[in-house]
Amino acid sequence: MPSRKFADGEVVRGRWPGSSLYYEVEILSHNGKSQLYTVKYKDGTELELKENDIKPLTSFKQRKSGSTSSSPSRRRGSRGSRGSRSRSRSRSPGRTPKSARRSASASHQADIKETRREILEVKLTPLVLKPFGNNINIYNGDREPVERNEKRNDMPRKNSQERFILSQEGSYMSTQYSLRPRREEIKLKEIDSKEEKLITKGPSSLRTFEMTTPQRKDLEFGGVPGVSLIMLGLPVFLFLLLLMCKQNDPSLLNFPPPVSALYDLWETRVCGVYLLWFFVQALFYLLPIGKVVEGTPLTDGRRLKYRLNGFYAFILTSIAIGMSLFWGVDLHYVYEHFLQFALAATVFSVVLSIYLYARSWKASRDELSPASSGNAVYDFFIGRELNPRIGTFDLKYFCELRPGLIGWVVINLVMLLAEMKVQKRAAPSLAMILVNSFQLLYVVDALWNEEALLTTMDIIHDGFGFMLAFGDLVWVPFVYSLQAFYLVSHPHDMSWPVASLIIALKLCGYVIFRCANSQKNAFRKNPTDPKLAHLKTIHTSTGKNLLVSGWWGFVRHPNYLGDLIMALAWSLPCGFNHILPYFYVIYFTVLLVHREARDEHHCRKKYGLAWERYCQRVPCRIFPYIY
């Protein structure tokens, strides 16, 4: 086992993670297994550092205490120059020989170059370590990409503090440890200021170095081939699912279903109805009702404002649907033209994606998504622009909750009325009531807790492209309503004892889902809340804390676990005659496992060693005691 270099209690200098600056720290302990030192900074911050990030105090030049070279004599000459001149100008015995002066001058010029190199190293190195976007950050010596994650709501504020510290540190290093005469220091500062202007190209001395956005090498979803297959395959797969639901026997033996009906899918009237629905929801979004909140900080320090009126939009939509039924509007038209509506939504999402990609080229670099890569196909899928807005109208935020999510509830209601008409029932079946009730609770909960959406990966990391446009406007309303669509043509009678067990399962999943999300959101808003004092945390180098108790000490993603339990409860009322109603559970499991892997990848790079400690404390990912 390698021997340790520094002893406990020793005062040394430790490099601050994410910069090339060293501060005085005290060695607290040493982990022989990981070979990491636990150090304490003067402000009380405790971090774990590698040995090569720690330097002894003697390795730093004390510029005030100085060396015994030419500088002390120059300082004496500088201090006594006026007095010596007033006494005599011809005191040759006190003068230094020319050879000595040349030697001192040469040594001094070399020392100036060394100081200039050190100052540039201190001042310029942090400029390229911009902790945002697609640039790099350094955690304990390891290069790691940084992205806007759910737990970094105060990053720009921290960034501005770091810039201030770096600026002050440059002044601190050049005064406390300087061996140069004041005249030489002024010249060096002038040279440094000119070079910084060339680098920053801006009027502000604190402006960070703007680098061209590098192309990401670790593309997700299988890279360009994967996203191409997804964009081409998902619409086709969607229509195959809907066609199978209309079959009398939608088993795998009858796959694929007849596609002759696909030729009659386009109807202009259906497209007009869909556009009317979309713009009515946009009108509700623009209404000046509901509170306005700020989102997570952006790379330039701005915080966009969002109006939370999704629940009001749902109430207004419910009133409009109720009035339509009262006036005799036949909602069965939606069921009869369900595939046509799906096609209209698909075409609209593609057109919207093209518009979003085209307008993203006018956006500044700070407005681009950290998930963008520079590849046209991948960026069309993942989205280039993070928050595309038309004035104050946020396109991504609007599509996340409004047209698709509220449309999902409306489609379920249409299927309930269609079941009564097709099966000639006086009342909907118990299975249809359960499916409608369960999914209605889920949507209402999402709209009521609308503010929680602002800290999700969709909002703070992924751009707005085909992935979210198709997912929000097409996949959610037309696939998530698959159970209700299935029950219209394939009724399933169930007893109340079985229904009670399914209701209990649904409530269990909902309690886990809601309590976990509420605990997480409360901790993000105010980590010092006395109500959360009982929760245990792990401190990270980013200034954030990771929860390791409560719901988040049970598994790493308790909200995902609750989501999957609820998804199973949605499908059970459809019985076990076919696997088709359980497609949502299978798809949702794959989706959440993949999403958990993305979260794991991002958090491991963001939090480094702290995340490894967190994984040791909470080993289970989604399902307890599985992996």
QUIBELRA-V444270 format. One record per backbone hydrogen bond with DSSP energy under -1.0 kcal/mol. CO is the residue of the C=O (numbers start at 1). NH is the residue of the N-H. E is the energy in kcal/mol with one decimal. If there is no record, write none. Layout:
co-><CO & CO>
nh-><NH & NH>
e-><E & E>
This chain:
co-><7 & 10 & 12 & 13 & 14 & 16 & 21 & 23 & 25 & 26 & 27 & 29 & 31 & 36 & 37 & 38 & 38 & 39 & 40 & 41 & 45 & 47 & 49 & 50 & 51 & 53 & 55 & 56 & 57 & 61 & 62 & 70 & 71 & 72 & 73 & 74 & 75 & 76 & 80 & 81 & 82 & 83 & 84 & 90 & 91 & 92 & 97 & 98 & 99 & 100 & 101 & 102 & 103 & 104 & 105 & 106 & 107 & 108 & 109 & 110 & 111 & 112 & 113 & 114 & 115 & 116 & 117 & 118 & 119 & 120 & 126 & 127 & 130 & 132 & 137 & 139 & 142 & 144 & 147 & 149 & 152 & 153 & 154 & 155 & 156 & 157 & 158 & 159 & 160 & 161 & 162 & 163 & 164 & 165 & 166 & 167 & 168 & 169 & 170 & 172 & 181 & 182 & 183 & 184 & 185 & 186 & 187 & 188 & 189 & 190 & 191 & 192 & 193 & 194 & 195 & 196 & 197 & 204 & 217 & 220 & 222 & 223 & 224 & 225 & 226 & 227 & 228 & 229 & 230 & 233 & 234 & 235 & 236 & 237 & 238 & 239 & 240 & 241 & 244 & 249 & 251 & 252 & 259 & 260 & 261 & 262 & 267 & 268 & 269 & 270 & 271 & 272 & 273 & 274 & 275 & 276 & 277 & 278 & 279 & 280 & 281 & 282 & 287 & 291 & 293 & 298 & 302 & 304 & 306 & 307 & 309 & 310 & 311 & 312 & 313 & 314 & 315 & 316 & 317 & 318 & 319 & 320 & 321 & 322 & 323 & 324 & 325 & 329 & 330 & 331 & 332 & 333 & 335 & 337 & 338 & 339 & 340 & 341 & 342 & 343 & 344 & 345 & 346 & 347 & 348 & 349 & 350 & 351 & 352 & 353 & 354 & 355 & 356 & 358 & 359 & 360 & 364 & 365 & 367 & 369 & 375 & 376 & 377 & 378 & 379 & 380 & 381 & 384 & 385 & 388 & 390 & 393 & 394 & 395 & 396 & 398 & 402 & 404 & 405 & 406 & 407 & 408 & 409 & 410 & 411 & 412 & 413 & 414 & 415 & 416 & 417 & 418 & 419 & 420 & 429 & 430 & 431 & 432 & 433 & 434 & 435 & 436 & 437 & 438 & 439 & 440 & 441 & 442 & 443 & 444 & 445 & 449 & 450 & 451 & 452 & 453 & 456 & 457 & 457 & 465 & 466 & 467 & 468 & 469 & 470 & 470 & 471 & 474 & 475 & 476 & 479 & 481 & 482 & 483 & 486 & 495 & 496 & 497 & 498 & 499 & 500 & 501 & 502 & 503 & 504 & 505 & 506 & 507 & 508 & 509 & 510 & 511 & 512 & 513 & 514 & 515 & 516 & 517 & 518 & 519 & 520 & 521 & 522 & 526 & 529 & 530 & 532 & 536 & 538 & 540 & 544 & 546 & 550 & 551 & 557 & 558 & 559 & 560 & 561 & 562 & 563 & 564 & 565 & 566 & 567 & 568 & 571 & 572 & 579 & 580 & 582 & 583 & 584 & 585 & 586 & 587 & 588 & 589 & 590 & 591 & 592 & 593 & 594 & 595 & 596 & 597 & 598 & 599 & 600 & 601 & 602 & 603 & 604 & 607 & 608 & 609 & 610 & 611 & 612 & 613 & 614 & 620 & 621 & 623>
nh-><10 & 27 & 25 & 55 & 23 & 19 & 16 & 14 & 12 & 40 & 9 & 38 & 35 & 31 & 49 & 28 & 29 & 47 & 26 & 44 & 41 & 39 & 37 & 53 & 54 & 15 & 13 & 59 & 60 & 63 & 66 & 74 & 75 & 76 & 77 & 78 & 79 & 80 & 84 & 85 & 86 & 87 & 88 & 92 & 94 & 95 & 101 & 102 & 103 & 104 & 105 & 106 & 107 & 108 & 109 & 110 & 111 & 112 & 113 & 114 & 115 & 116 & 117 & 118 & 119 & 120 & 121 & 122 & 123 & 124 & 129 & 209 & 132 & 135 & 144 & 142 & 139 & 137 & 149 & 152 & 155 & 297 & 158 & 159 & 160 & 161 & 162 & 163 & 164 & 165 & 166 & 167 & 168 & 169 & 170 & 171 & 172 & 173 & 174 & 176 & 185 & 186 & 187 & 188 & 189 & 190 & 191 & 192 & 193 & 194 & 195 & 196 & 197 & 198 & 199 & 200 & 201 & 207 & 219 & 223 & 226 & 227 & 228 & 229 & 230 & 231 & 232 & 233 & 234 & 237 & 238 & 239 & 240 & 241 & 242 & 243 & 244 & 245 & 247 & 251 & 254 & 255 & 262 & 263 & 264 & 265 & 271 & 272 & 273 & 274 & 275 & 276 & 277 & 278 & 279 & 280 & 281 & 282 & 283 & 284 & 285 & 286 & 289 & 308 & 306 & 301 & 298 & 295 & 293 & 309 & 313 & 314 & 315 & 316 & 317 & 318 & 319 & 320 & 321 & 322 & 323 & 324 & 325 & 326 & 327 & 329 & 328 & 331 & 333 & 334 & 336 & 337 & 338 & 341 & 342 & 343 & 344 & 345 & 346 & 347 & 348 & 349 & 350 & 351 & 352 & 353 & 354 & 355 & 356 & 357 & 358 & 359 & 360 & 361 & 362 & 363 & 367 & 368 & 386 & 372 & 379 & 380 & 381 & 382 & 383 & 466 & 467 & 369 & 464 & 395 & 393 & 390 & 398 & 399 & 400 & 402 & 406 & 408 & 409 & 410 & 411 & 412 & 413 & 414 & 415 & 416 & 417 & 418 & 419 & 420 & 421 & 422 & 423 & 425 & 433 & 434 & 435 & 436 & 437 & 438 & 439 & 440 & 441 & 442 & 443 & 444 & 445 & 446 & 447 & 448 & 449 & 452 & 453 & 454 & 455 & 456 & 460 & 461 & 462 & 469 & 470 & 471 & 472 & 473 & 474 & 475 & 476 & 478 & 479 & 480 & 482 & 485 & 486 & 487 & 490 & 499 & 500 & 501 & 502 & 503 & 504 & 505 & 506 & 507 & 508 & 509 & 510 & 511 & 512 & 513 & 514 & 515 & 516 & 517 & 518 & 519 & 520 & 521 & 522 & 523 & 524 & 525 & 526 & 529 & 532 & 533 & 535 & 548 & 546 & 543 & 540 & 538 & 553 & 555 & 561 & 562 & 563 & 564 & 565 & 566 & 567 & 568 & 569 & 570 & 571 & 572 & 574 & 575 & 582 & 583 & 586 & 587 & 588 & 589 & 590 & 591 & 592 & 593 & 594 & 595 & 596 & 597 & 598 & 599 & 600 & 601 & 602 & 603 & 604 & 605 & 606 & 607 & 608 & 610 & 612 & 613 & 614 & 615 & 616 & 617 & 618 & 556 & 557 & 626>
e-><-1.7 & -2.5 & -2.8 & -3.0 & -2.4 & -1.7 & -2.6 & -2.9 & -2.3 & -1.7 & -3.5 & -2.3 & -1.8 & -2.8 & -2.8 & -3.0 & -1.4 & -1.7 & -1.9 & -1.7 & -2.9 & -2.8 & -2.9 & -1.4 & -1.6 & -2.6 & -2.9 & -1.5 & -1.5 & -1.2 & -3.1 & -2.0 & -2.6 & -2.6 & -2.7 & -2.7 & -2.6 & -2.3 & -2.5 & -2.1 & -2.0 & -1.7 & -2.7 & -1.9 & -1.2 & -1.7 & -2.5 & -2.9 & -2.4 & -3.0 & -3.1 & -3.0 & -2.7 & -2.7 & -2.8 & -2.4 & -2.3 & -2.4 & -2.1 & -2.3 & -2.7 & -2.9 & -2.5 & -2.4 & -3.1 & -2.6 & -2.2 & -2.2 & -3.1 & -3.1 & -1.1 & -1.0 & -1.4 & -1.6 & -2.1 & -1.8 & -2.1 & -1.9 & -1.0 & -1.5 & -1.3 & -1.1 & -2.0 & -2.8 & -2.5 & -1.6 & -2.5 & -2.5 & -1.9 & -2.5 & -2.7 & -2.2 & -2.6 & -2.8 & -2.1 & -1.5 & -2.7 & -3.1 & -1.7 & -2.5 & -2.2 & -2.3 & -1.7 & -2.5 & -2.7 & -2.1 & -2.3 & -2.9 & -2.6 & -2.0 & -2.3 & -2.6 & -1.9 & -1.7 & -1.6 & -3.4 & -2.1 & -1.1 & -1.4 & -1.3 & -1.4 & -2.4 & -2.1 & -2.0 & -2.1 & -2.6 & -1.8 & -2.8 & -2.5 & -2.8 & -2.5 & -1.8 & -1.8 & -2.1 & -2.1 & -2.3 & -2.0 & -1.8 & -1.1 & -2.1 & -1.1 & -1.4 & -1.4 & -1.1 & -1.2 & -1.3 & -2.0 & -2.3 & -2.3 & -2.3 & -2.4 & -2.2 & -2.3 & -2.4 & -2.5 & -2.1 & -1.9 & -1.8 & -2.0 & -2.1 & -1.9 & -1.4 & -2.2 & -3.1 & -3.1 & -1.7 & -3.0 & -3.1 & -2.8 & -1.2 & -2.2 & -1.9 & -2.0 & -2.6 & -2.3 & -2.4 & -2.2 & -2.3 & -2.6 & -2.4 & -2.4 & -1.9 & -2.2 & -2.0 & -2.1 & -3.0 & -1.0 & -1.0 & -1.2 & -1.4 & -2.3 & -1.5 & -1.3 & -2.4 & -2.0 & -2.2 & -2.5 & -2.4 & -2.0 & -2.8 & -2.2 & -2.2 & -2.0 & -2.5 & -2.5 & -2.0 & -2.2 & -2.2 & -2.5 & -2.3 & -2.3 & -2.5 & -1.2 & -1.0 & -1.5 & -1.1 & -1.1 & -1.3 & -2.5 & -1.3 & -2.8 & -2.0 & -1.5 & -3.1 & -2.3 & -2.5 & -2.9 & -3.7 & -2.0 & -2.0 & -1.9 & -2.4 & -2.1 & -2.2 & -1.7 & -2.1 & -1.8 & -1.8 & -1.1 & -1.9 & -2.6 & -2.1 & -2.0 & -2.2 & -2.4 & -2.0 & -2.2 & -2.4 & -2.4 & -1.6 & -1.7 & -3.3 & -2.4 & -2.0 & -2.1 & -2.4 & -2.3 & -2.4 & -2.7 & -3.0 & -2.1 & -2.1 & -2.3 & -1.6 & -2.1 & -2.7 & -2.2 & -1.9 & -2.4 & -2.5 & -2.1 & -1.3 & -1.6 & -1.5 & -1.3 & -1.6 & -2.3 & -1.9 & -2.1 & -2.5 & -2.8 & -1.6 & -3.0 & -2.2 & -2.0 & -2.4 & -2.2 & -2.1 & -2.0 & -1.3 & -1.8 & -2.2 & -2.3 & -2.1 & -1.5 & -2.2 & -2.6 & -1.7 & -2.1 & -2.4 & -2.3 & -2.2 & -2.4 & -2.6 & -2.2 & -2.3 & -2.4 & -2.4 & -2.0 & -2.5 & -3.1 & -2.5 & -2.0 & -1.9 & -2.6 & -2.4 & -2.1 & -2.7 & -2.4 & -1.9 & -2.0 & -2.1 & -2.2 & -1.8 & -2.1 & -1.4 & -1.7 & -2.6 & -2.4 & -1.5 & -2.0 & -1.7 & -1.2 & -1.1 & -1.6 & -2.3 & -2.0 & -2.3 & -2.0 & -2.2 & -2.2 & -2.0 & -1.8 & -1.6 & -1.1 & -1.9 & -1.9 & -2.0 & -1.4 & -1.9 & -2.1 & -3.2 & -2.9 & -2.1 & -2.0 & -2.6 & -2.6 & -2.4 & -2.3 & -2.6 & -2.7 & -1.9 & -2.0 & -2.5 & -2.8 & -2.3 & -2.4 & -2.9 & -2.2 & -1.5 & -1.9 & -3.0 & -1.2 & -1.7 & -1.3 & -2.1 & -2.0 & -2.5 & -1.6 & -1.7 & -2.8 & -2.0 & -1.8 & -1.3>
